[in-house]
Amino acid sequence: MRNRVKKLALILLSLVLISSFLTACSSSSSTTATTGVVTTVSESSTVEASGNITAKQQTTLSWETSGIVGEVNTDTNSSVSKGDVLMTLDPSTAPSDVIEAQETLVSAKADLESAQMSNTAKAQAAVTLASAQSDYNSALAAYWNKSGTQGTEEQIAVATAKLQIQDNKIYDLKKKLDALSDLPDNDSGKAQALQEYNQALIDRTSLKSNLDYLKATPDSLDVQTLQAALDLAKAKLEDAQRAYNEVKDGPSSDEISSAQAKVDAAQSTVNMLSITAPFDGEVVAIQTQVGDQVDSGTAAIILVNRSVLYVDILVDETDISKVEIGDTATISYSAMPDKTSTGKVTFINPVGTSSSGVVNYTVRVTLDEADADILLGATATVDINTGAATESLAVPVEAVQSDDSGEYVMRVNSDGTTERVTVVSGTVSGTSVMVTSSDLSAGDVVQLTSSSSSSSSSDSSQQQDAGSLLGGATGGGMSSGGNPPSGGGAPAGPGQ
C-alpha cells in the first residue's frame, strides 16, 4: 500500500513539471513572430529558348576517289588557309581515269597557252601596225613640207609684217636723228637718238634673215634625207601589216573557251588526289593517316571556322513580335554551368514553320566573343532581353496568403500591430515573389506564414519529449487515454 502511494505521488509531480514546461514553451513560441522585409528588384522582359552552338563554317572533307594516303600535311588543332593542300593520295594507287587525267591536263594546258599566246600576238601586232602607220604619216608630212619653202605661208606673212614694222621704226628714228644734226656729238640727246637708230638697224638685220630663211627652198641633200626617211617608214608599215595579217585570224573566243574547259575538266579529276581547305579555319579532327586505303566518300578531315559562333533558336509566334535585330542576349551552357556568354540577335527568319499546330520562327543569336573553350554543338539556353529593366516589389514567398477575398500579406506596423494589405503575386525568383500593390512599399515589414506552423511543430515535439519524460518517471509512461501501460499496474501486496 505504501509503495502504491509513493508511485502516485511521483506521477502527480511529473504531471506538474510537464505542465509547467509546456506552458513555458508555448509562451516562448507565441511571442516570437517570423517576419520579412519588402524589397525592390529589377526585372527585365526576356524571351528564353534553347539551341546548339554552331560555328560560322564547319565541314567534313572527304576523298573523291580511291587510293592510298601518301601525305598528311597538317595536324589536329592546326590553323590552315583557304587553298592549302592538307592531304594527298599516292598517284600510282589512284584509278586509271585519274592517272590519265594527269597526262591530259599537261596537254590541255599547252593547248590553252598556245591559244592565249596567239590572241596576245594578235593584240601586239595591232599595236605595232598602228605605230608604224603613225610614223609613216609623220615622214610623209615632213617630206611634203620641205618640197616648197622652208616656212609655211602663214609663217612668211608674219615675218614680212614684222620686217615692215621695223622699217617704219627705222624711218622715224632717222628723221629724229637728222633733226639733231646741228648739235655737237657729245650731246646726250643726240647720243641717245643715235644709239636707238643703230639698234633698230641690228634688229632689222635679224628679222630680214629669218624672212629669207622661211622663203628659201631646201637643198637637194635635205630632200634626199626626207625621201629616205619616208621610204623607211613605208617599209616598216608594210612589214607591220604583213605581221598583223598573219595573226589576225588566230583562234576564236570559242576555241579558247573550249581549251579552257578541257583544262578545267582535267584539273577537276586531278584534284581528286588531294584534300584542299575550302576556307580559313582550324583542323579539329584527322580521320585518315598515311598508308590508309580510302574510297570515294571516306571522311578525311573535319575543318571548322570558329571566328564566329552562333545559336539558332525557335521562338514561338506569341513572342516573336518582341524580338528585334540588335537585342542583347545572355547564353548559358548545360555542359559548362559556370560559364555564360553575351550576344546579339543578328537574324530573324520572317517565314515561320508549323509543327503540331505551333508556329515558330528561327532567330539567330551571334556571340560577342568566340571563346575557344565553348564546345561546338553544346546545348545553349538563350535569354533575349526584349525590354528595359523595371523595378518591382518583392516579398518572401511565405508572406503571401490567400482566402476568398484574394491574395494578401500581413504588414507589421511600427507599433507592433498588423494589417492586411492586398497584393497580386507574379514571378517567383528563388525565395521571393514579385507582387503588385498600391498600398505596399519597399522597406515594409511583413509576417511570414511559416511562423505558425513552426510553432505548432515545436509544440508537438515538446509534447513528445514530455511524454518521454512522463514515461521515464513512471517506469513505462501513460498510454493513450491515460490508462496504465500493459503490465504497468501496481504489484499485489503480500497477503493478496
Buried (B, 14 or more C-beta within 10 A) or exposed (E): EEEEEEBEEEBEEBBEBBEEBBEEBBEEBEEEBBBBEBBEBEBBEBBEBEBBBBBBBBBEBBBBBBBBBBEBEBEEEBEBEEEBBBBBBBEEBBBEEBBEBBEBBEEBBEBBEEBBEBBEBBEEBBEBBEEBBEBBEEBBEBBEBBEEBBBEEEBBEBBBEBBEEBEEBBEEBBEBBEEBEEEEEEEEEBEEBBEBBEEBEEBBEEBBEBBEBBBEEBEEEEBEBBEEBBEEBBEBBEEBBEBBEEBEEBBEEEBBEBBBEBBEBBBEBBBBBBBBBEBBBBBBEBBBEEEBEBEEEBBBBBBBBBEEBBBBBBBEEEBBEBBEEEBBBBBBBEEBEEEEBEBBBBEBBEEBEEEEEEEBBBBBBBBEEBEEEBEBEBBBBBBBBBEEEEEBBBBBBBBBBEEEEEBBBBBBEEEEEBEEBBBEBBEEEEEBBBBEBEEBEEEBBBBBBBBBEBBEEBBEEBBEBBEEBBBEBBEBBBEEEEEBEEEBEEEEEEEE
